[in-house]
Amino acid sequence: MNKWVNILKEILSWLIIIVIALLLSTLINSQLFALATVKEVSMQDTLFEGQTLIINRLAYKNKLPKKGDIIVFYQSREIGSFAREFLYSLKIINPFKKDEDESRDRLVKRVIGIPGDVIDIIDGHVYLNGELLEEPYVKGITMQADFRLPVTVGDNQVFVMGDNREHSMDSRSFGLVDISHIEGKAVFRIYPLNKFGRLMVTDTI
């Protein structure tokens, strides 16, 4: 009898440890740092499909994004309260339930314009506040799409584009991104291991 009691106690102790670890992981993921996997080719040659990034979710709590920042955001979902983000993270880490809609809605892009900036595209080049923008990270030619330019970036909004300009759906297509939709700033790459390290943000913007 004592043997089975000890086995049950051992199982219970491991279950408690697993639950605590899960809750701590969810807390960190929802409030501090999250993982994001690059799902597309739109950020080549800066980021490649399949690479895993660490997102700083505190980066924009009390300040605006900077031009040149690489951010992770949702097209249709606003970032919610502490409780809402905790429950959302608890849902998406479920290994038995993969949300393809969530994956498609979550994008990685570079910030090109912040509130007050005027963005235009002329002859395959980006103009920021009337001046040609030097973009050494860009792959391909930057062409206009459905969103009408020039545009003045509004309060609490950003204009974003992928670095792989000929293969990126970004603000040229869906318009300005509300800051309330930004999950955080991509700060570190953990996979693949040969690319392990801090993401360097260009200082040319």
TORPA-4810 file (N, C-alpha, C, O; in nm, 3 decimals):
<nodes>
NODE_1_0.083_-0.121_0.000_0.000_0.000_0.000_0.086_0.125_0.000_0.064_0.219_-0.077_M
NODE_2_0.187_0.125_0.090_0.276_0.241_0.098_0.348_0.266_-0.034_0.376_0.380_-0.071_N
NODE_3_0.379_0.157_-0.105_0.448_0.170_-0.233_0.364_0.251_-0.332_0.416_0.339_-0.400_K
NODE_4_0.233_0.220_-0.341_0.146_0.291_-0.434_0.123_0.435_-0.391_0.110_0.525_-0.474_W
NODE_5_0.119_0.457_-0.261_0.105_0.594_-0.209_0.226_0.677_-0.249_0.212_0.791_-0.291_V
NODE_6_0.344_0.619_-0.237_0.466_0.689_-0.275_0.470_0.719_-0.426_0.514_0.825_-0.468_N
NODE_7_0.424_0.622_-0.505_0.420_0.641_-0.651_0.325_0.756_-0.687_0.356_0.840_-0.771_I
NODE_8_0.207_0.757_-0.622_0.110_0.863_-0.649_0.164_0.999_-0.607_0.142_1.099_-0.676_L
NODE_9_0.233_1.003_-0.493_0.294_1.128_-0.448_0.398_1.177_-0.547_0.407_1.296_-0.575_K
NODE_10_0.477_1.085_-0.601_0.580_1.119_-0.698_0.516_1.175_-0.826_0.561_1.276_-0.882_E
NODE_11_0.410_1.105_-0.871_0.340_1.153_-0.992_0.280_1.291_-0.968_0.289_1.378_-1.054_I
NODE_12_0.220_1.310_-0.852_0.158_1.439_-0.819_0.261_1.550_-0.813_0.237_1.661_-0.859_L
NODE_13_0.377_1.519_-0.755_0.481_1.621_-0.745_0.532_1.662_-0.883_0.559_1.780_-0.907_S
NODE_14_0.544_1.565_-0.973_0.587_1.597_-1.110_0.481_1.677_-1.185_0.513_1.767_-1.262_W
NODE_15_0.354_1.644_-1.162_0.247_1.720_-1.225_0.246_1.865_-1.178_0.224_1.956_-1.258_L
NODE_16_0.271_1.886_-1.050_0.276_2.021_-0.995_0.392_2.099_-1.057_0.378_2.216_-1.092_I
NODE_17_0.507_2.033_-1.069_0.624_2.098_-1.129_0.595_2.137_-1.274_0.628_2.247_-1.317_I
NODE_18_0.531_2.045_-1.349_0.500_2.072_-1.490_0.402_2.189_-1.501_0.420_2.275_-1.587_I
NODE_19_0.300_2.192_-1.416_0.201_2.300_-1.420_0.267_2.434_-1.388_0.241_2.534_-1.455_V
NODE_20_0.352_2.436_-1.285_0.421_2.560_-1.248_0.511_2.608_-1.361_0.515_2.727_-1.392_I
NODE_21_0.584_2.514_-1.422_0.673_2.548_-1.534_0.592_2.604_-1.651_0.633_2.700_-1.716_A
NODE_22_0.475_2.543_-1.678_0.389_2.589_-1.787_0.338_2.730_-1.760_0.336_2.814_-1.850_L
NODE_23_0.296_2.756_-1.636_0.246_2.888_-1.601_0.355_2.994_-1.608_0.332_3.105_-1.656_L
NODE_24_0.476_2.960_-1.561_0.587_3.054_-1.568_0.625_3.082_-1.713_0.652_3.197_-1.750_L
NODE_25_0.628_2.978_-1.795_0.659_2.994_-1.936_0.556_3.083_-2.004_0.591_3.170_-2.085_S
NODE_26_0.429_3.062_-1.971_0.322_3.143_-2.029_0.332_3.288_-1.985_0.310_3.379_-2.064_T
NODE_27_0.367_3.309_-1.857_0.382_3.444_-1.805_0.494_3.518_-1.878_0.476_3.633_-1.919_L
NODE_28_0.607_3.451_-1.895_0.720_3.514_-1.965_0.684_3.542_-2.110_0.713_3.650_-2.162_I
NODE_29_0.620_3.444_-2.176_0.585_3.458_-2.317_0.483_3.569_-2.341_0.488_3.637_-2.443_N
NODE_30_0.392_3.588_-2.247_0.284_3.684_-2.268_0.319_3.825_-2.224_0.256_3.920_-2.268_S
NODE_31_0.421_3.839_-2.137_0.448_3.972_-2.081_0.591_4.022_-2.105_0.613_4.143_-2.110_Q
NODE_32_0.687_3.933_-2.120_0.827_3.977_-2.126_0.891_3.947_-2.261_0.922_4.039_-2.337_L
NODE_33_0.911_3.821_-2.289_0.978_3.779_-2.412_0.899_3.667_-2.478_0.851_3.575_-2.411_F
NODE_34_0.885_3.675_-2.609_0.814_3.572_-2.685_0.904_3.520_-2.796_1.000_3.585_-2.835_A
NODE_35_0.870_3.403_-2.846_0.940_3.346_-2.960_0.858_3.367_-3.086_0.735_3.361_-3.083_L
NODE_36_0.925_3.392_-3.196_0.859_3.405_-3.326_0.942_3.336_-3.431_1.064_3.351_-3.435_A
NODE_37_0.877_3.261_-3.516_0.944_3.193_-3.626_0.913_3.266_-3.756_0.797_3.294_-3.786_T
NODE_38_1.016_3.297_-3.832_0.997_3.364_-3.961_0.929_3.267_-4.056_0.981_3.159_-4.083_V
NODE_39_0.811_3.306_-4.108_0.729_3.216_-4.188_0.737_3.243_-4.338_0.678_3.170_-4.417_K
NODE_40_0.809_3.346_-4.377_0.805_3.387_-4.517_0.941_3.438_-4.561_1.036_3.441_-4.482_E
NODE_41_0.950_3.479_-4.687_1.077_3.526_-4.742_1.085_3.678_-4.747_1.178_3.734_-4.805_V
NODE_42_0.988_3.746_-4.688_0.977_3.892_-4.706_1.088_3.971_-4.638_1.107_4.089_-4.668_S
NODE_43_1.164_3.909_-4.547_1.270_3.983_-4.478_1.410_3.942_-4.525_1.509_3.985_-4.465_M
NODE_44_1.420_3.862_-4.630_1.551_3.831_-4.687_1.615_3.958_-4.743_1.544_4.043_-4.797_Q
NODE_45_1.744_3.974_-4.732_1.844_3.881_-4.682_1.881_3.908_-4.536_1.988_3.866_-4.491_D
NODE_46_1.795_3.977_-4.463_1.819_4.001_-4.321_1.778_3.881_-4.239_1.854_3.834_-4.153_T
NODE_47_1.658_3.831_-4.264_1.605_3.713_-4.196_1.556_3.614_-4.301_1.506_3.653_-4.407_L
NODE_48_1.570_3.486_-4.269_1.529_3.382_-4.363_1.419_3.295_-4.302_1.408_3.282_-4.180_F
NODE_49_1.339_3.237_-4.389_1.229_3.151_-4.346_1.281_3.038_-4.257_1.380_2.972_-4.290_E
NODE_50_1.213_3.017_-4.144_1.251_2.912_-4.051_1.337_2.959_-3.936_1.354_2.885_-3.839_G
NODE_51_1.390_3.078_-3.943_1.471_3.130_-3.833_1.381_3.165_-3.713_1.268_3.208_-3.730_Q
NODE_52_1.434_3.145_-3.593_1.359_3.171_-3.471_1.414_3.292_-3.399_1.535_3.304_-3.378_T
NODE_53_1.324_3.383_-3.361_1.363_3.509_-3.300_1.307_3.522_-3.159_1.204_3.463_-3.126_L
NODE_54_1.376_3.599_-3.076_1.324_3.638_-2.946_1.268_3.779_-2.959_1.335_3.869_-3.010_I
NODE_55_1.146_3.798_-2.912_1.077_3.926_-2.921_1.073_3.990_-2.783_1.026_3.929_-2.687_I
NODE_56_1.120_4.113_-2.773_1.110_4.190_-2.649_0.974_4.257_-2.644_0.948_4.353_-2.716_N
NODE_57_0.886_4.206_-2.558_0.750_4.258_-2.550_0.742_4.387_-2.468_0.637_4.452_-2.466_R
NODE_58_0.849_4.423_-2.400_0.850_4.545_-2.320_0.907_4.664_-2.395_0.907_4.777_-2.345_L
NODE_59_0.957_4.640_-2.516_1.032_4.743_-2.590_0.952_4.870_-2.612_1.008_4.980_-2.611_A
NODE_60_0.821_4.856_-2.632_0.740_4.973_-2.668_0.632_5.003_-2.564_0.529_5.062_-2.597_Y
NODE_61_0.655_4.962_-2.440_0.557_4.989_-2.336_0.544_5.139_-2.308_0.434_5.189_-2.285_K
NODE_62_0.655_5.209_-2.310_0.653_5.351_-2.277_0.719_5.438_-2.384_0.748_5.555_-2.360_N
NODE_63_0.743_5.381_-2.501_0.805_5.460_-2.608_0.763_5.405_-2.743_0.716_5.292_-2.755_K
NODE_64_0.781_5.488_-2.845_0.745_5.450_-2.980_0.855_5.368_-3.045_0.971_5.377_-3.005_L
NODE_65_0.819_5.287_-3.146_0.923_5.220_-3.224_1.013_5.322_-3.293_0.973_5.435_-3.318_P
NODE_66_1.134_5.280_-3.322_1.228_5.364_-3.396_1.234_5.317_-3.542_1.210_5.200_-3.572_K
NODE_67_1.266_5.411_-3.630_1.285_5.374_-3.770_1.402_5.277_-3.781_1.509_5.301_-3.725_K
NODE_68_1.381_5.169_-3.852_1.483_5.066_-3.865_1.459_4.946_-3.776_1.517_4.840_-3.800_G
NODE_69_1.374_4.960_-3.673_1.343_4.847_-3.586_1.275_4.735_-3.664_1.194_4.761_-3.754_D
NODE_70_1.308_4.612_-3.631_1.236_4.496_-3.684_1.135_4.455_-3.580_1.170_4.422_-3.467_I
NODE_71_1.007_4.456_-3.619_0.900_4.433_-3.523_0.817_4.311_-3.562_0.816_4.268_-3.677_I
NODE_72_0.746_4.259_-3.461_0.648_4.154_-3.483_0.512_4.213_-3.445_0.497_4.270_-3.337_V
NODE_73_0.414_4.199_-3.533_0.283_4.258_-3.507_0.174_4.170_-3.568_0.200_4.079_-3.646_F
NODE_74_0.052_4.201_-3.529_-0.065_4.131_-3.582_-0.142_4.227_-3.672_-0.160_4.344_-3.638_Y
NODE_75_-0.187_4.179_-3.786_-0.267_4.262_-3.874_-0.405_4.292_-3.815_-0.454_4.404_-3.825_Q
NODE_76_-0.467_4.193_-3.755_-0.606_4.209_-3.712_-0.628_4.201_-3.561_-0.740_4.221_-3.515_S
NODE_77_-0.524_4.173_-3.483_-0.543_4.157_-3.338_-0.468_4.264_-3.261_-0.349_4.287_-3.283_R
NODE_78_-0.539_4.331_-3.170_-0.474_4.425_-3.080_-0.414_4.351_-2.962_-0.468_4.250_-2.916_E
NODE_79_-0.301_4.402_-2.913_-0.242_4.345_-2.792_-0.327_4.388_-2.673_-0.354_4.507_-2.656_I
NODE_80_-0.369_4.293_-2.592_-0.465_4.321_-2.485_-0.402_4.342_-2.349_-0.283_4.370_-2.336_G
NODE_81_-0.485_4.328_-2.247_-0.444_4.346_-2.108_-0.357_4.231_-2.061_-0.337_4.133_-2.133_S
NODE_82_-0.305_4.244_-1.940_-0.222_4.139_-1.881_-0.294_4.004_-1.885_-0.238_3.904_-1.931_F
NODE_83_-0.417_4.002_-1.835_-0.492_3.876_-1.827_-0.523_3.821_-1.966_-0.512_3.701_-1.990_A
NODE_84_-0.562_3.910_-2.056_-0.597_3.865_-2.191_-0.477_3.805_-2.263_-0.490_3.701_-2.328_R
NODE_85_-0.361_3.868_-2.253_-0.241_3.816_-2.318_-0.194_3.686_-2.254_-0.143_3.597_-2.322_E
NODE_86_-0.212_3.675_-2.122_-0.175_3.552_-2.052_-0.260_3.436_-2.103_-0.208_3.328_-2.134_F
NODE_87_-0.390_3.457_-2.111_-0.480_3.351_-2.159_-0.455_3.319_-2.305_-0.463_3.204_-2.346_L
NODE_88_-0.425_3.422_-2.385_-0.398_3.400_-2.527_-0.271_3.315_-2.544_-0.268_3.222_-2.624_Y
NODE_89_-0.167_3.349_-2.468_-0.042_3.272_-2.476_-0.062_3.129_-2.429_-0.003_3.036_-2.484_S
NODE_90_-0.146_3.112_-2.327_-0.175_2.977_-2.278_-0.241_2.894_-2.388_-0.218_2.773_-2.398_L
NODE_91_-0.323_2.960_-2.469_-0.393_2.890_-2.577_-0.298_2.851_-2.690_-0.303_2.739_-2.741_K
NODE_92_-0.210_2.945_-2.730_-0.130_2.920_-2.849_-0.011_2.827_-2.823_0.047_2.775_-2.918_I
NODE_93_0.026_2.805_-2.695_0.136_2.712_-2.670_0.089_2.567_-2.663_0.169_2.476_-2.643_I
NODE_94_-0.042_2.546_-2.678_-0.098_2.412_-2.678_-0.041_2.335_-2.797_-0.070_2.370_-2.912_N
NODE_95_0.041_2.231_-2.773_0.105_2.159_-2.884_0.008_2.080_-2.970_0.044_2.039_-3.081_P
NODE_96_-0.115_2.059_-2.921_-0.213_1.980_-2.995_-0.307_2.067_-3.079_-0.395_2.017_-3.149_F
NODE_97_-0.288_2.200_-3.071_-0.377_2.291_-3.144_-0.295_2.399_-3.213_-0.251_2.494_-3.148_K
NODE_98_-0.275_2.386_-3.342_-0.201_2.482_-3.420_-0.298_2.576_-3.492_-0.382_2.532_-3.570_K
NODE_99_-0.285_2.704_-3.463_-0.374_2.805_-3.521_-0.308_2.865_-3.645_-0.222_2.952_-3.634_D
NODE_100_-0.350_2.817_-3.762_-0.290_2.866_-3.887_-0.328_3.011_-3.914_-0.248_3.086_-3.971_E
NODE_101_-0.449_3.051_-3.874_-0.490_3.190_-3.892_-0.400_3.283_-3.811_-0.361_3.389_-3.859_D
NODE_102_-0.368_3.243_-3.689_-0.280_3.323_-3.604_-0.143_3.335_-3.667_-0.082_3.441_-3.662_E
NODE_103_-0.095_3.227_-3.725_0.037_3.226_-3.787_0.042_3.321_-3.906_0.141_3.392_-3.925_S
NODE_104_-0.063_3.322_-3.987_-0.067_3.410_-4.104_-0.086_3.557_-4.064_-0.040_3.646_-4.136_R
NODE_105_-0.151_3.581_-3.952_-0.181_3.719_-3.909_-0.060_3.784_-3.842_-0.053_3.907_-3.836_D
NODE_106_0.032_3.705_-3.793_0.149_3.755_-3.720_0.265_3.774_-3.818_0.312_3.678_-3.879_R
NODE_107_0.310_3.899_-3.833_0.409_3.932_-3.935_0.535_3.992_-3.874_0.533_4.050_-3.766_L
NODE_108_0.645_3.976_-3.949_0.774_4.035_-3.912_0.813_4.134_-4.022_0.829_4.094_-4.138_V
NODE_109_0.829_4.260_-3.987_0.864_4.363_-4.086_0.957_4.466_-4.022_0.983_4.465_-3.902_K
NODE_110_1.006_4.556_-4.107_1.093_4.664_-4.060_1.014_4.797_-4.057_0.937_4.826_-4.149_R
NODE_111_1.034_4.874_-3.953_0.970_5.005_-3.942_1.043_5.104_-4.033_1.164_5.124_-4.022_V
NODE_112_0.967_5.166_-4.124_1.023_5.265_-4.216_0.981_5.407_-4.177_1.061_5.500_-4.189_I
NODE_113_0.857_5.422_-4.130_0.808_5.554_-4.092_0.737_5.550_-3.959_0.667_5.454_-3.928_G
NODE_114_0.754_5.656_-3.879_0.689_5.670_-3.749_0.599_5.793_-3.753_0.602_5.867_-3.852_I
NODE_115_0.519_5.818_-3.648_0.425_5.930_-3.652_0.487_6.062_-3.699_0.590_6.106_-3.649_P
NODE_116_0.419_6.122_-3.798_0.465_6.250_-3.852_0.547_6.238_-3.978_0.562_6.336_-4.051_G
NODE_117_0.600_6.120_-4.007_0.681_6.101_-4.127_0.593_6.096_-4.252_0.479_6.049_-4.248_D
NODE_118_0.648_6.145_-4.361_0.581_6.136_-4.492_0.656_6.034_-4.576_0.777_6.048_-4.599_V
NODE_119_0.585_5.932_-4.621_0.645_5.823_-4.698_0.597_5.830_-4.842_0.477_5.847_-4.868_I
NODE_120_0.690_5.816_-4.934_0.654_5.808_-5.076_0.749_5.711_-5.146_0.860_5.686_-5.098_D
NODE_121_0.705_5.657_-5.256_0.788_5.568_-5.338_0.788_5.622_-5.480_0.684_5.637_-5.543_I
NODE_122_0.908_5.652_-5.529_0.922_5.709_-5.663_1.032_5.634_-5.738_1.145_5.623_-5.689_I
NODE_123_0.999_5.582_-5.855_1.097_5.514_-5.940_1.173_5.404_-5.867_1.294_5.389_-5.883_D
NODE_124_1.100_5.328_-5.785_1.161_5.213_-5.718_1.240_5.246_-5.594_1.310_5.160_-5.541_G
NODE_125_1.230_5.371_-5.544_1.303_5.412_-5.425_1.209_5.474_-5.323_1.106_5.531_-5.359_H
NODE_126_1.245_5.462_-5.196_1.164_5.517_-5.087_1.214_5.657_-5.054_1.334_5.682_-5.043_V
NODE_127_1.118_5.747_-5.037_1.149_5.883_-4.994_1.085_5.907_-4.857_0.965_5.888_-4.839_Y
NODE_128_1.168_5.950_-4.763_1.124_5.977_-4.627_1.135_6.127_-4.602_1.244_6.183_-4.600_L
NODE_129_1.020_6.190_-4.581_1.015_6.335_-4.559_1.084_6.412_-4.672_1.153_6.511_-4.650_N
NODE_130_1.061_6.362_-4.794_1.112_6.431_-4.912_1.255_6.398_-4.950_1.305_6.449_-5.051_G
NODE_131_1.322_6.314_-4.871_1.461_6.280_-4.900_1.474_6.132_-4.931_1.408_6.048_-4.871_E
NODE_132_1.561_6.101_-5.027_1.585_5.962_-5.064_1.639_5.885_-4.944_1.735_5.927_-4.880_L
NODE_133_1.576_5.772_-4.915_1.615_5.691_-4.801_1.720_5.588_-4.842_1.697_5.508_-4.932_L
NODE_134_1.835_5.592_-4.774_1.940_5.492_-4.799_1.903_5.364_-4.727_1.885_5.363_-4.606_E
NODE_135_1.891_5.254_-4.804_1.849_5.127_-4.747_1.940_5.014_-4.791_1.905_4.940_-4.883_E
NODE_136_2.055_4.998_-4.728_2.150_4.893_-4.768_2.099_4.752_-4.745_2.154_4.657_-4.800_P
NODE_137_1.995_4.736_-4.664_1.939_4.604_-4.631_1.839_4.554_-4.735_1.798_4.438_-4.729_Y
NODE_138_1.800_4.639_-4.830_1.693_4.605_-4.923_1.739_4.508_-5.031_1.849_4.518_-5.084_V
NODE_139_1.650_4.413_-5.062_1.670_4.320_-5.173_1.559_4.346_-5.275_1.441_4.341_-5.241_K
NODE_140_1.596_4.373_-5.398_1.498_4.399_-5.503_1.460_4.545_-5.514_1.516_4.631_-5.445_G
NODE_141_1.364_4.572_-5.600_1.317_4.708_-5.627_1.190_4.734_-5.547_1.102_4.649_-5.539_I
NODE_142_1.182_4.853_-5.489_1.065_4.890_-5.409_0.960_4.955_-5.499_0.977_5.067_-5.546_T
NODE_143_0.852_4.882_-5.523_0.744_4.934_-5.606_0.621_4.962_-5.521_0.604_4.904_-5.413_M
NODE_144_0.534_5.050_-5.570_0.409_5.077_-5.501_0.313_4.959_-5.519_0.330_4.875_-5.608_Q
NODE_145_0.212_4.954_-5.432_0.108_4.850_-5.442_-0.028_4.917_-5.432_-0.051_5.022_-5.493_A
NODE_146_-0.119_4.859_-5.355_-0.257_4.908_-5.351_-0.275_5.032_-5.265_-0.363_5.114_-5.290_D
NODE_147_-0.190_5.047_-5.162_-0.207_5.159_-5.069_-0.157_5.288_-5.133_-0.047_5.294_-5.188_F
NODE_148_-0.238_5.390_-5.125_-0.207_5.515_-5.195_-0.098_5.594_-5.124_-0.104_5.616_-5.003_R
NODE_149_0.002_5.636_-5.199_0.113_5.717_-5.149_0.120_5.847_-5.229_0.072_5.852_-5.342_L
NODE_150_0.178_5.953_-5.173_0.245_5.958_-5.042_0.144_5.955_-4.927_0.025_5.982_-4.945_P
NODE_151_0.194_5.921_-4.808_0.111_5.915_-4.689_0.186_5.975_-4.571_0.308_5.958_-4.558_V
NODE_152_0.113_6.044_-4.487_0.169_6.094_-4.362_0.131_5.995_-4.252_0.013_5.967_-4.232_T
NODE_153_0.230_5.943_-4.181_0.205_5.845_-4.075_0.133_5.915_-3.959_0.181_6.015_-3.907_V
NODE_154_0.020_5.860_-3.920_-0.061_5.920_-3.815_-0.009_5.890_-3.675_0.084_5.813_-3.657_G
NODE_155_-0.073_5.953_-3.577_-0.039_5.928_-3.437_-0.061_5.781_-3.405_-0.158_5.719_-3.448_D
NODE_156_0.033_5.725_-3.328_0.023_5.586_-3.284_0.014_5.488_-3.401_-0.056_5.386_-3.394_N
NODE_157_0.085_5.521_-3.509_0.092_5.431_-3.624_0.235_5.422_-3.675_0.318_5.508_-3.645_Q
NODE_158_0.262_5.318_-3.752_0.392_5.305_-3.819_0.369_5.255_-3.961_0.267_5.194_-3.992_V
NODE_159_0.466_5.283_-4.047_0.467_5.232_-4.184_0.577_5.128_-4.190_0.691_5.156_-4.154_F
NODE_160_0.543_5.006_-4.234_0.639_4.896_-4.232_0.655_4.836_-4.370_0.564_4.839_-4.453_V
NODE_161_0.774_4.780_-4.393_0.799_4.705_-4.517_0.894_4.590_-4.488_0.974_4.595_-4.394_M
NODE_162_0.884_4.486_-4.569_0.983_4.379_-4.564_1.107_4.420_-4.640_1.100_4.505_-4.730_G
NODE_163_1.220_4.362_-4.607_1.345_4.396_-4.676_1.349_4.340_-4.817_1.414_4.397_-4.905_D
NODE_164_1.279_4.229_-4.840_1.273_4.166_-4.972_1.157_4.229_-5.048_1.049_4.171_-5.057_N
NODE_165_1.179_4.347_-5.103_1.071_4.434_-5.148_0.983_4.377_-5.259_0.866_4.414_-5.269_R
NODE_166_1.036_4.289_-5.341_0.956_4.233_-5.450_0.872_4.113_-5.406_0.791_4.061_-5.483_E
NODE_167_0.891_4.070_-5.280_0.818_3.954_-5.229_0.774_3.980_-5.085_0.799_3.899_-4.996_H
NODE_168_0.709_4.093_-5.063_0.665_4.129_-4.929_0.528_4.195_-4.933_0.507_4.291_-5.007_S
NODE_169_0.435_4.141_-4.854_0.308_4.209_-4.832_0.324_4.295_-4.708_0.344_4.243_-4.598_M
NODE_170_0.315_4.425_-4.723_0.343_4.516_-4.613_0.256_4.639_-4.623_0.148_4.634_-4.682_D
NODE_171_0.300_4.750_-4.566_0.218_4.872_-4.565_0.186_4.923_-4.704_0.092_5.001_-4.721_S
NODE_172_0.261_4.881_-4.804_0.227_4.918_-4.941_0.096_4.853_-4.985_0.030_4.901_-5.077_R
NODE_173_0.059_4.744_-4.918_-0.064_4.673_-4.951_-0.175_4.699_-4.849_-0.287_4.735_-4.886_S
NODE_174_-0.143_4.680_-4.719_-0.249_4.689_-4.616_-0.248_4.818_-4.537_-0.331_4.836_-4.448_F
NODE_175_-0.157_4.909_-4.567_-0.159_5.040_-4.504_-0.084_5.048_-4.372_-0.001_4.962_-4.340_G
NODE_176_-0.113_5.152_-4.298_-0.042_5.180_-4.173_-0.080_5.079_-4.064_-0.191_5.026_-4.063_L
NODE_177_0.013_5.055_-3.973_-0.008_4.959_-3.864_-0.024_5.036_-3.734_0.060_5.118_-3.698_V
NODE_178_-0.132_5.009_-3.662_-0.151_5.071_-3.532_-0.053_5.013_-3.431_-0.028_4.893_-3.430_D
NODE_179_0.003_5.099_-3.349_0.101_5.055_-3.250_0.038_4.956_-3.151_0.109_4.873_-3.093_I
NODE_180_-0.093_4.964_-3.132_-0.161_4.871_-3.042_-0.158_4.728_-3.092_-0.189_4.635_-3.018_S
NODE_181_-0.119_4.708_-3.219_-0.111_4.574_-3.278_0.031_4.517_-3.271_0.054_4.402_-3.308_H
NODE_182_0.126_4.597_-3.223_0.266_4.553_-3.221_0.292_4.468_-3.097_0.269_4.512_-2.984_I
NODE_183_0.341_4.348_-3.119_0.373_4.258_-3.008_0.505_4.296_-2.943_0.519_4.289_-2.821_E
NODE_184_0.602_4.336_-3.023_0.731_4.374_-2.967_0.839_4.386_-3.072_0.813_4.380_-3.192_G
NODE_185_0.960_4.404_-3.025_1.076_4.424_-3.111_1.159_4.296_-3.118_1.188_4.234_-3.016_K
NODE_186_1.195_4.257_-3.240_1.283_4.140_-3.257_1.425_4.180_-3.217_1.483_4.271_-3.276_A
NODE_187_1.479_4.114_-3.117_1.609_4.156_-3.062_1.718_4.050_-3.072_1.836_4.083_-3.066_V
NODE_188_1.679_3.924_-3.087_1.779_3.817_-3.082_1.736_3.702_-3.172_1.617_3.672_-3.184_F
NODE_189_1.832_3.639_-3.236_1.806_3.522_-3.320_1.869_3.401_-3.252_1.988_3.401_-3.223_R
NODE_190_1.788_3.299_-3.225_1.840_3.181_-3.155_1.853_3.059_-3.245_1.914_2.959_-3.207_I
NODE_191_1.796_3.066_-3.365_1.809_2.955_-3.459_1.806_3.010_-3.601_1.728_3.100_-3.631_Y
NODE_192_1.893_2.957_-3.688_1.990_2.848_-3.669_2.108_2.891_-3.582_2.134_3.010_-3.565_P
NODE_193_2.178_2.793_-3.529_2.284_2.822_-3.433_2.399_2.900_-3.494_2.466_2.976_-3.424_L
NODE_194_2.423_2.882_-3.625_2.533_2.957_-3.687_2.500_3.104_-3.707_2.586_3.183_-3.744_N
NODE_195_2.372_3.141_-3.682_2.330_3.281_-3.689_2.290_3.333_-3.551_2.230_3.440_-3.539_K
NODE_196_2.323_3.256_-3.447_2.285_3.290_-3.310_2.346_3.424_-3.270_2.466_3.446_-3.285_F
NODE_197_2.261_3.514_-3.218_2.315_3.642_-3.172_2.213_3.754_-3.181_2.101_3.736_-3.228_G
NODE_198_2.254_3.870_-3.135_2.167_3.988_-3.133_2.144_4.040_-3.273_2.236_4.043_-3.356_R
NODE_199_2.019_4.081_-3.299_1.987_4.140_-3.429_2.037_4.283_-3.431_2.004_4.363_-3.344_L
NODE_200_2.117_4.315_-3.532_2.172_4.450_-3.545_2.077_4.533_-3.630_2.043_4.494_-3.742_M
NODE_201_2.035_4.647_-3.578_1.947_4.737_-3.649_2.031_4.840_-3.724_2.121_4.901_-3.667_V
NODE_202_2.000_4.859_-3.850_2.075_4.954_-3.930_2.061_5.095_-3.874_1.956_5.132_-3.821_T
NODE_203_2.166_5.172_-3.886_2.162_5.310_-3.838_2.150_5.410_-3.954_2.178_5.528_-3.938_D
NODE_204_2.107_5.359_-4.071_2.100_5.446_-4.188_1.965_5.516_-4.202_1.951_5.607_-4.284_T
NODE_205_1.866_5.476_-4.122_1.735_5.541_-4.131_1.731_5.660_-4.036_1.630_5.729_-4.028_I
</nodes>
